[in-house]
C-alpha cells in the first residue's frame, strides 16, 4: 500500500503529458484511451525501474535521463500497436518532457524529505517512496544507547 501515493502522482503527470502530446498535439490524433493505457504502462515501469531501483543508487539527474530513454522505448513500443503512425519526433518530444517532469518530481521528493543535519544531499527519499530511511554518510553513528568513550569530562 505504500507504493500507491507516489505511483498515483507519477501516473497523473505522465498521463497528462501523453494525452497532451499524443491526443491533442499530434495530427492525426491518437485515441484518448490508447494514450492513457500507454501512460499507465509507462508510469508503472518508470516507477519500479526509476524510483525504486535507480534513484537510490544514482541520484536524480542520471535517473531522469535513464527514465527519458525508457519512456522513449515504451512510447515507441506503444506506438507500434496504434493504427496511426507516431513519428520519432513526437516520441522523443514526449519522452523529453516526461524526463524533465521526472527530474522535477525527484527534486520535489528530495525537498519533501529535506537534507540530513550534516548538510549532505539525499540521493533518494525512501520514506516518501515507502521504504526505510537511509541517509548517506550516517554510517558512523553509533547504535542507540551506546555511549562514546571520547566524551569530554564535565
N, CA, C and O of each residue as an XYZ file, in Angstrom:
616
protein
N       0.813     -1.196      0.000
C       0.000      0.000      0.000
C       0.854      1.256      0.000
O       0.368      2.327     -0.365
N       2.128      1.150      0.405
C       2.963      2.332      0.482
C       3.379      2.848     -0.893
O       3.904      3.955     -1.005
N       3.150      2.061     -1.930
C       3.523      2.474     -3.281
C       2.406      3.229     -3.998
O       2.628      3.765     -5.084
N       1.224      3.281     -3.419
C       0.068      3.847     -4.122
C       0.223      5.349     -4.350
O       0.004      5.830     -5.461
N       0.598      6.094     -3.306
C       0.671      7.555     -3.428
C       1.672      7.997     -4.503
O       1.285      8.745     -5.401
N       2.941      7.571     -4.453
C       3.866      8.029     -5.494
C       3.520      7.493     -6.880
O       3.752      8.171     -7.881
N       2.974      6.294     -6.945
C       2.586      5.746     -8.234
C       1.420      6.515     -8.831
O       1.380      6.732    -10.042
N       0.482      6.924     -8.010
C      -0.655      7.712     -8.486
C      -0.216      9.099     -8.960
O      -0.683      9.578     -9.993
N       0.665      9.731     -8.221
C       1.188     11.040     -8.635
C       1.919     10.908     -9.964
O       1.725     11.724    -10.865
N       2.749      9.895    -10.089
C       3.500      9.668    -11.327
C       2.562      9.396    -12.494
O       2.784      9.907    -13.592
N       1.515      8.598    -12.279
C       0.565      8.315    -13.349
C      -0.159      9.588    -13.797
O      -0.384      9.786    -14.991
N      -0.519     10.438    -12.854
C      -1.265     11.652    -13.211
C      -0.433     12.547    -14.122
O      -0.931     13.000    -15.152
N       0.826     12.813    -13.764
C       1.580     13.718    -14.636
C       2.032     13.055    -15.929
O       2.150     13.738    -16.946
N       2.285     11.767    -15.927
C       2.642     11.101    -17.185
C       1.423     11.010    -18.094
O       1.545     11.177    -19.308
N       0.249     10.746    -17.524
C      -0.974     10.709    -18.334
C      -1.268     12.074    -18.931
O      -1.662     12.171    -20.093
N      -1.081     13.120    -18.154
C      -1.314     14.469    -18.687
C      -0.372     14.765    -19.846
O      -0.796     15.323    -20.859
N       0.886     14.404    -19.712
C       1.861     14.653    -20.776
C       1.536     13.840    -22.020
O       1.541     14.385    -23.124
N       1.255     12.553    -21.869
C       0.987     11.723    -23.048
C      -0.329     12.110    -23.717
O      -0.420     12.090    -24.944
N      -1.336     12.458    -22.945
C      -2.604     12.867    -23.554
C      -2.419     14.164    -24.326
O      -2.921     14.296    -25.442
N      -1.703     15.125    -23.744
C      -1.484     16.399    -24.444
C      -0.684     16.186    -25.716
O      -1.057     16.694    -26.773
N       0.413     15.440    -25.629
C       1.280     15.290    -26.795
C       0.704     14.344    -27.846
O       0.761     14.641    -29.039
N       0.152     13.212    -27.419
C      -0.302     12.215    -28.389
C      -1.728     12.452    -28.861
O      -2.031     12.235    -30.034
N      -2.611     12.894    -27.966
C      -4.018     13.003    -28.346
C      -4.408     14.385    -28.850
O      -5.320     14.506    -29.667
N      -3.734     15.428    -28.377
C      -4.152     16.763    -28.781
C      -3.201     17.444    -29.753
O      -3.660     18.165    -30.639
N      -1.889     17.242    -29.620
C      -0.943     17.921    -30.482
C      -0.619     17.141    -31.751
O      -0.212     17.733    -32.750
N      -0.790     15.846    -31.725
C      -0.467     15.019    -32.885
C      -1.642     14.997    -33.848
O      -2.787     14.783    -33.450
N      -1.342     15.221    -35.116
C      -2.391     15.147    -36.138
C      -1.950     14.094    -37.136
O      -0.878     14.259    -37.718
N      -2.692     13.028    -37.378
C      -3.965     12.656    -36.783
C      -3.761     12.188    -35.341
O      -2.726     11.614    -35.002
N      -4.732     12.435    -34.529
C      -4.626     12.206    -33.085
C      -4.712     10.721    -32.726
O      -5.396      9.935    -33.382
N      -3.994     10.370    -31.663
C      -4.073      9.037    -31.074
C      -5.314      9.029    -30.187
O      -5.560     10.014    -29.491
N      -6.103      7.958    -30.183
C      -7.275      7.919    -29.304
C      -6.902      8.131    -27.839
O      -5.835      7.714    -27.388
N      -7.790      8.778    -27.116
C      -7.538      9.126    -25.716
C      -7.294      7.884    -24.864
O      -6.407      7.892    -24.010
N      -8.048      6.838    -25.075
C      -7.868      5.602    -24.312
C      -6.497      4.983    -24.531
O      -5.886      4.468    -23.594
N      -6.014      5.033    -25.765
C      -4.678      4.497    -26.051
C      -3.592      5.307    -25.355
O      -2.611      4.746    -24.867
N      -3.768      6.627    -25.308
C      -2.799      7.477    -24.614
C      -2.765      7.170    -23.126
O      -1.696      7.152    -22.515
N      -3.927      6.930    -22.546
C      -3.998      6.639    -21.110
C      -3.384      5.266    -20.809
O      -2.704      5.105    -19.796
N      -3.615      4.289    -21.670
C      -3.018      2.956    -21.465
C      -1.497      3.031    -21.574
O      -0.789      2.424    -20.770
N      -0.990      3.770    -22.559
C       0.456      3.952    -22.694
C       1.010      4.649    -21.458
O       2.081      4.291    -20.968
N       0.277      5.652    -20.950
C       0.712      6.362    -19.738
C       0.726      5.442    -18.526
O       1.625      5.536    -17.690
N      -0.248      4.565    -18.421
C      -0.302      3.632    -17.297
C       0.894      2.678    -17.309
O       1.535      2.453    -16.283
N       1.176      2.130    -18.474
C       2.328      1.229    -18.594
C       3.618      1.984    -18.298
O       4.484      1.480    -17.583
N       3.747      3.192    -18.845
C       4.959      3.983    -18.612
C       5.118      4.332    -17.134
O       6.222      4.261    -16.595
N       4.026      4.708    -16.480
C       4.104      5.082    -15.068
C       4.541      3.908    -14.210
O       5.380      4.070    -13.324
N       3.991      2.741    -14.456
C       4.346      1.562    -13.648
C       5.808      1.169    -13.888
O       6.546      0.909    -12.937
N       6.219      1.126    -15.141
C       7.601      0.735    -15.439
C       8.581      1.770    -14.904
O       9.582      1.409    -14.286
N       8.307      3.057    -15.134
C       9.217      4.096    -14.660
C       9.268      4.157    -13.136
O      10.309      4.483    -12.565
N       8.173      3.853    -12.483
C       8.176      3.856    -11.016
C       9.084      2.762    -10.466
O       9.928      3.020     -9.607
N       8.909      1.543    -10.962
C       9.689      0.442    -10.399
C      11.140      0.464    -10.869
O      12.037      0.111    -10.104
N      11.385      0.871    -12.106
C      12.766      0.939    -12.585
C      13.469      2.174    -12.029
O      14.568      2.077    -11.483
N      12.828      3.335    -12.170
C      13.481      4.578    -11.781
C      13.426      4.866    -10.302
O      14.464      4.992     -9.653
N      12.209      4.974     -9.752
C      12.052      5.419     -8.369
C      12.537      4.380     -7.368
O      13.235      4.720     -6.412
N      12.184      3.149     -7.571
C      12.522      2.116     -6.593
C      13.966      1.643     -6.744
O      14.678      1.518     -5.748
N      14.406      1.380     -7.967
C      15.707      0.753     -8.146
C      16.840      1.764     -8.362
O      17.856      1.698     -7.671
N      16.683      2.701     -9.310
C      17.804      3.554     -9.704
C      17.994      4.809     -8.865
O      19.131      5.242     -8.674
N      16.933      5.402     -8.363
C      17.037      6.688     -7.680
C      17.961      6.628     -6.472
O      18.754      7.547     -6.270
N      17.886      5.596     -5.682
C      18.741      5.474     -4.503
C      20.194      5.211     -4.880
O      21.096      5.530     -4.105
N      20.435      4.642     -6.040
C      21.790      4.288     -6.442
C      22.487      5.387     -7.230
O      23.698      5.563     -7.102
N      21.730      6.139     -8.056
C      22.361      7.082     -8.969
C      22.086      8.543     -8.665
O      22.906      9.398     -9.002
N      20.973      8.852     -8.047
C      20.605     10.241     -7.834
C      19.552     10.686     -8.845
O      19.117      9.904     -9.691
N      19.149     11.950     -8.744
C      18.007     12.447     -9.507
C      18.293     12.607    -10.997
O      17.528     12.105    -11.821
N      19.372     13.291    -11.362
C      19.608     13.585    -12.775
C      19.900     12.340    -13.616
O      19.288     12.184    -14.672
N      20.808     11.444    -13.199
C      21.016     10.239    -14.009
C      19.757      9.368    -14.120
O      19.500      8.768    -15.164
N      18.983      9.305    -13.040
C      17.747      8.525    -13.090
C      16.752      9.155    -14.044
O      16.053      8.440    -14.761
N      16.671     10.481    -14.070
C      15.764     11.163    -15.002
C      16.197     10.931    -16.452
O      15.347     10.778    -17.330
N      17.486     10.905    -16.710
C      17.984     10.641    -18.072
C      17.650      9.205    -18.485
O      17.214      8.968    -19.612
N      17.851      8.257    -17.582
C      17.510      6.865    -17.886
C      16.000      6.729    -18.080
O      15.555      5.985    -18.953
N      15.209      7.442    -17.271
C      13.755      7.402    -17.445
C      13.337      7.997    -18.776
O      12.355      7.538    -19.360
N      14.044      9.004    -19.282
C      13.786      9.529    -20.626
C      13.968      8.442    -21.675
O      13.140      8.291    -22.573
N      15.047      7.692    -21.559
C      15.314      6.620    -22.529
C      14.262      5.522    -22.424
O      13.758      5.042    -23.439
N      13.931      5.126    -21.200
C      12.923      4.074    -21.009
C      11.557      4.545    -21.505
O      10.819      3.771    -22.114
N      11.217      5.808    -21.248
C       9.936      6.349    -21.733
C       9.889      6.371    -23.249
O       8.846      6.089    -23.840
N      11.007      6.701    -23.889
C      11.041      6.701    -25.359
C      10.824      5.286    -25.900
O      10.121      5.103    -26.893
N      11.417      4.304    -25.261
C      11.227      2.913    -25.703
C       9.770      2.488    -25.504
O       9.181      1.857    -26.382
N       9.193      2.830    -24.356
C       7.796      2.465    -24.090
C       6.861      3.147    -25.084
O       5.923      2.525    -25.582
N       7.115      4.426    -25.374
C       6.271      5.138    -26.336
C       6.423      4.561    -27.740
O       5.445      4.470    -28.482
N       7.638      4.172    -28.107
C       7.845      3.565    -29.423
C       7.146      2.212    -29.520
O       6.532      1.895    -30.540
N       7.242      1.415    -28.452
C       6.552      0.120    -28.449
C       5.040      0.309    -28.436
O       4.315     -0.404    -29.129
N       4.568      1.265    -27.651
C       3.134      1.552    -27.622
C       2.629      2.094    -28.937
O       1.506      1.800    -29.346
N       3.453      2.887    -29.604
C       3.076      3.427    -30.904
C       2.964      2.357    -31.981
O       2.245      2.538    -32.963
N       3.660      1.261    -31.806
C       3.582      0.188    -32.797
C       2.245     -0.554    -32.736
O       1.882     -1.244    -33.688
N       1.513     -0.422    -31.633
C       0.204     -1.054    -31.501
C      -0.940     -0.152    -31.964
O      -2.098     -0.569    -31.951
N      -0.633      1.055    -32.367
C      -1.665      2.001    -32.794
C      -1.899      1.899    -34.294
O      -1.024      1.472    -35.047
N      -3.082      2.295    -34.710
C      -3.401      2.284    -36.140
C      -2.763      3.441    -36.875
O      -2.435      3.337    -38.057
N      -2.588      4.551    -36.166
C      -1.981      5.731    -36.771
C      -0.483      5.739    -36.448
O      -0.084      5.405    -35.333
N       0.328      6.116    -37.413
C       1.769      6.133    -37.136
C       2.140      7.289    -36.200
O       1.615      8.397    -36.313
N       3.042      7.003    -35.293
C       3.565      8.018    -34.384
C       5.026      8.215    -34.760
O       5.819      7.275    -34.722
N       5.374      9.441    -35.123
C       6.725      9.731    -35.586
C       7.747      9.756    -34.469
O       7.414      9.860    -33.288
N       8.999      9.657    -34.878
C      10.095      9.661    -33.910
C      10.191     11.002    -33.191
O      10.558     11.044    -32.017
N       9.871     12.080    -33.864
C       9.914     13.396    -33.238
C       8.924     13.525    -32.101
O       9.238     14.086    -31.051
N       7.723     13.003    -32.315
C       6.699     13.051    -31.270
C       7.111     12.176    -30.096
O       6.930     12.557    -28.939
N       7.660     11.017    -30.388
C       8.104     10.110    -29.324
C       9.215     10.754    -28.504
O       9.180     10.714    -27.274
N      10.200     11.346    -29.173
C      11.312     11.966    -28.452
C      10.873     13.206    -27.681
O      11.351     13.444    -26.571
N       9.972     13.998    -28.253
C       9.486     15.187    -27.548
C       8.694     14.795    -26.306
O       8.870     15.387    -25.241
N       7.829     13.805    -26.441
C       7.043     13.348    -25.291
C       7.949     12.753    -24.225
O       7.774     13.033    -23.039
N       8.904     11.943    -24.626
C       9.830     11.332    -23.670
C      10.705     12.399    -23.003
O      11.032     12.273    -21.823
N      11.086     13.442    -23.737
C      11.892     14.510    -23.141
C      11.102     15.261    -22.076
O      11.641     15.585    -21.018
N       9.839     15.537    -22.344
C       9.011     16.221    -21.345
C       8.792     15.315    -20.136
O       8.785     15.791    -19.000
N       8.615     14.024    -20.367
C       8.488     13.080    -19.244
C       9.785     13.045    -18.443
O       9.739     13.007    -17.213
N      10.937     13.058    -19.106
C      12.226     13.073    -18.403
C      12.403     14.316    -17.549
O      12.884     14.225    -16.420
N      12.022     15.475    -18.069
C      12.111     16.715    -17.290
C      11.142     16.668    -16.108
O      11.485     17.084    -15.001
N       9.930     16.158    -16.349
C       8.955     16.036    -15.258
C       9.456     15.072    -14.184
O       9.215     15.291    -12.997
N      10.144     14.019    -14.585
C      10.716     13.075    -13.621
C      11.777     13.769    -12.771
O      11.814     13.585    -11.555
N      12.627     14.556    -13.396
C      13.671     15.254    -12.660
C      13.049     16.227    -11.646
O      13.497     16.313    -10.503
N      12.018     16.953    -12.076
C      11.318     17.868    -11.165
C      10.669     17.084    -10.028
O      10.700     17.520     -8.877
N      10.089     15.945    -10.340
C       9.456     15.101     -9.323
C      10.483     14.586     -8.316
O      10.216     14.561     -7.114
N      11.653     14.177     -8.799
C      12.693     13.704     -7.894
C      13.185     14.831     -6.986
O      13.462     14.603     -5.809
N      13.292     16.031     -7.523
C      13.686     17.176     -6.696
C      12.589     17.497     -5.676
O      12.893     17.888     -4.550
N      11.337     17.339     -6.052
C      10.235     17.536     -5.115
C      10.326     16.522     -3.974
O      10.130     16.871     -2.810
N      10.620     15.289     -4.306
C      10.763     14.258     -3.274
C      11.895     14.636     -2.326
O      11.756     14.513     -1.109
N      13.016     15.096     -2.882
C      14.142     15.479     -2.037
C      13.774     16.663     -1.138
O      14.144     16.676      0.036
N      13.059     17.648     -1.665
C      12.652     18.801     -0.866
C      11.606     18.420      0.171
O      11.559     19.010      1.251
N      10.771     17.446     -0.144
C       9.760     16.976      0.800
C      10.417     16.319      2.009
O       9.939     16.461      3.134
N      11.506     15.605      1.775
C      12.196     14.892      2.837
C      13.218     15.790      3.522
O      13.399     15.703      4.736
N      13.883     16.645      2.765
C      14.889     17.529      3.330
C      16.278     16.933      3.237
O      16.489     15.919      2.571
N      17.220     17.568      3.909
C      18.585     17.083      3.936
C      18.951     16.737      5.364
O      18.384     17.305      6.297
N      19.882     15.822      5.558
C      20.292     15.461      6.910
C      21.041     16.611      7.581
O      21.407     17.587      6.927
N      21.263     16.488      8.880
C      21.883     17.551      9.662
C      23.305     17.843      9.201
O      23.769     18.973      9.355
N      23.996     16.883      8.651
C      25.362     17.085      8.187
C      25.458     17.943      6.949
O      26.551     18.396      6.609
N      24.356     18.186      6.260
C      24.352     19.037      5.087
C      24.476     18.288      3.778
O      24.341     18.896      2.716
N      24.734     16.973      3.816
C      24.823     16.234      2.563
C      23.440     16.132      1.938
O      22.422     16.155      2.629
N      23.428     16.020      0.630
C      22.162     15.908     -0.070
C      21.735     14.447     -0.115
O      22.565     13.559     -0.310
N      20.462     14.199      0.063
C      19.956     12.832     -0.015
C      19.927     12.374     -1.462
O      19.536     13.139     -2.344
N      20.328     11.155     -1.718
C      20.217     10.606     -3.062
C      18.794     10.182     -3.357
O      18.350     10.266     -4.502
N      18.083      9.735     -2.361
C      16.721      9.262     -2.561
C      15.880      9.662     -1.372
O      16.385     10.152     -0.362
N      14.594      9.444     -1.512
C      13.664      9.749     -0.442
C      12.890      8.496     -0.110
O      11.721      8.381     -0.478
N      13.515      7.545      0.582
C      12.888      6.250      0.780
C      11.592      6.289      1.568
O      10.674      5.524      1.271
N      11.490      7.171      2.577
C      10.259      7.142      3.350
C       9.094      7.690      2.540
O       7.954      7.291      2.782
N       9.333      8.591      1.586
C       8.259      9.050      0.703
C       7.850      7.925     -0.237
O       6.677      7.784     -0.581
N       8.832      7.126     -0.648
C       8.562      6.028     -1.568
C       8.130      4.762     -0.853
O       7.854      3.750     -1.498
N       8.068      4.802      0.476
C       7.542      3.670      1.212
C       8.576      2.761      1.817
O       8.218      1.720      2.367
N       9.856      3.109      1.739
C      10.888      2.246      2.297
C      11.420      2.793      3.599
O      10.850      3.711      4.189
N      12.521      2.214      4.037
C      13.155      2.661      5.264
C      14.057      3.842      4.961
O      14.545      3.992      3.841
N      14.273      4.672      5.956
C      15.131      5.833      5.773
C      16.577      5.395      5.785
O      16.988      4.659      6.682
N      17.364      5.828      4.806
C      18.764      5.503      4.692
C      19.490      6.772      4.272
O      19.447      7.148      3.101
N      20.145      7.424      5.193
C      20.807      8.685      4.912
C      22.270      8.411      4.630
O      22.952      7.813      5.461
N      22.784      8.848      3.441
C      24.198      8.645      3.144
C      25.069      9.409      4.138
O      24.732     10.526      4.532
N      26.180      8.812      4.539
C      27.104      9.455      5.453
C      26.729      9.261      6.915
O      27.391      9.817      7.791
N      25.704      8.502      7.198
C      25.248      8.306      8.567
C      25.729      6.953      9.120
O      25.228      6.487     10.143
N      26.700      6.329      8.441
C      27.155      5.015      8.856
C      27.962      5.079     10.138
O      28.001      4.095     10.877
N      28.610      6.200     10.432
C      29.482      6.302     11.585
C      28.739      6.505     12.892
O      29.356      6.426     13.955
N      27.475      6.756     12.858
C      26.724      6.987     14.088
C      26.600      5.684     14.855
O      26.385      4.621     14.273
N      26.738      5.780     16.145
C      26.644      4.599     16.983
C      25.211      4.144     17.123
O      24.273      4.875     16.804
N      25.060      2.956     17.594
C      23.724      2.426     17.810
C      23.084      3.163     18.983
O      23.800      3.642     19.863
N      21.779      3.265     19.017
C      21.130      3.947     20.132
C      21.459      3.257     21.442
O      21.453      2.031     21.542
N      21.747      4.076     22.445
C      22.040      3.523     23.753
C      23.521      3.323     24.008
O      23.906      3.070     25.150
N      24.378      3.426     22.981
C      25.812      3.270     23.181
C      26.410      4.617     23.572
O      26.033      5.654     23.025
N      27.332      4.597     24.509
C      27.999      5.826     24.902
C      29.338      5.904     24.203
O      29.994      4.890     23.966
N      29.735      7.123     23.877
C      31.016      7.314     23.225
C      32.096      7.424     24.300
O      31.877      8.030     25.349
N      33.266      6.832     24.032
C      34.353      6.833     25.002
C      35.101      8.152     24.997
O      35.728      8.501     25.998
N      35.056      8.890     23.908
C      35.827     10.120     23.796
C      35.045     11.330     24.299
O      35.381     12.461     23.946
N      34.035     11.127     25.096
C      33.214     12.224     25.581
C      34.039     13.032     26.610
O      34.626     12.446     27.519
N      34.085     14.364     26.470
C      34.858     15.170     27.436
C      34.228     15.126     28.826
O      33.009     15.046     28.976
N      35.088     15.178     29.829
C      34.653     15.176     31.207
C      34.005     16.505     31.542
O      34.443     17.544     31.048
N      32.988     16.496     32.355
C      32.328     17.740     32.742
C      32.530     18.032     34.185
O      32.041     19.045     34.685
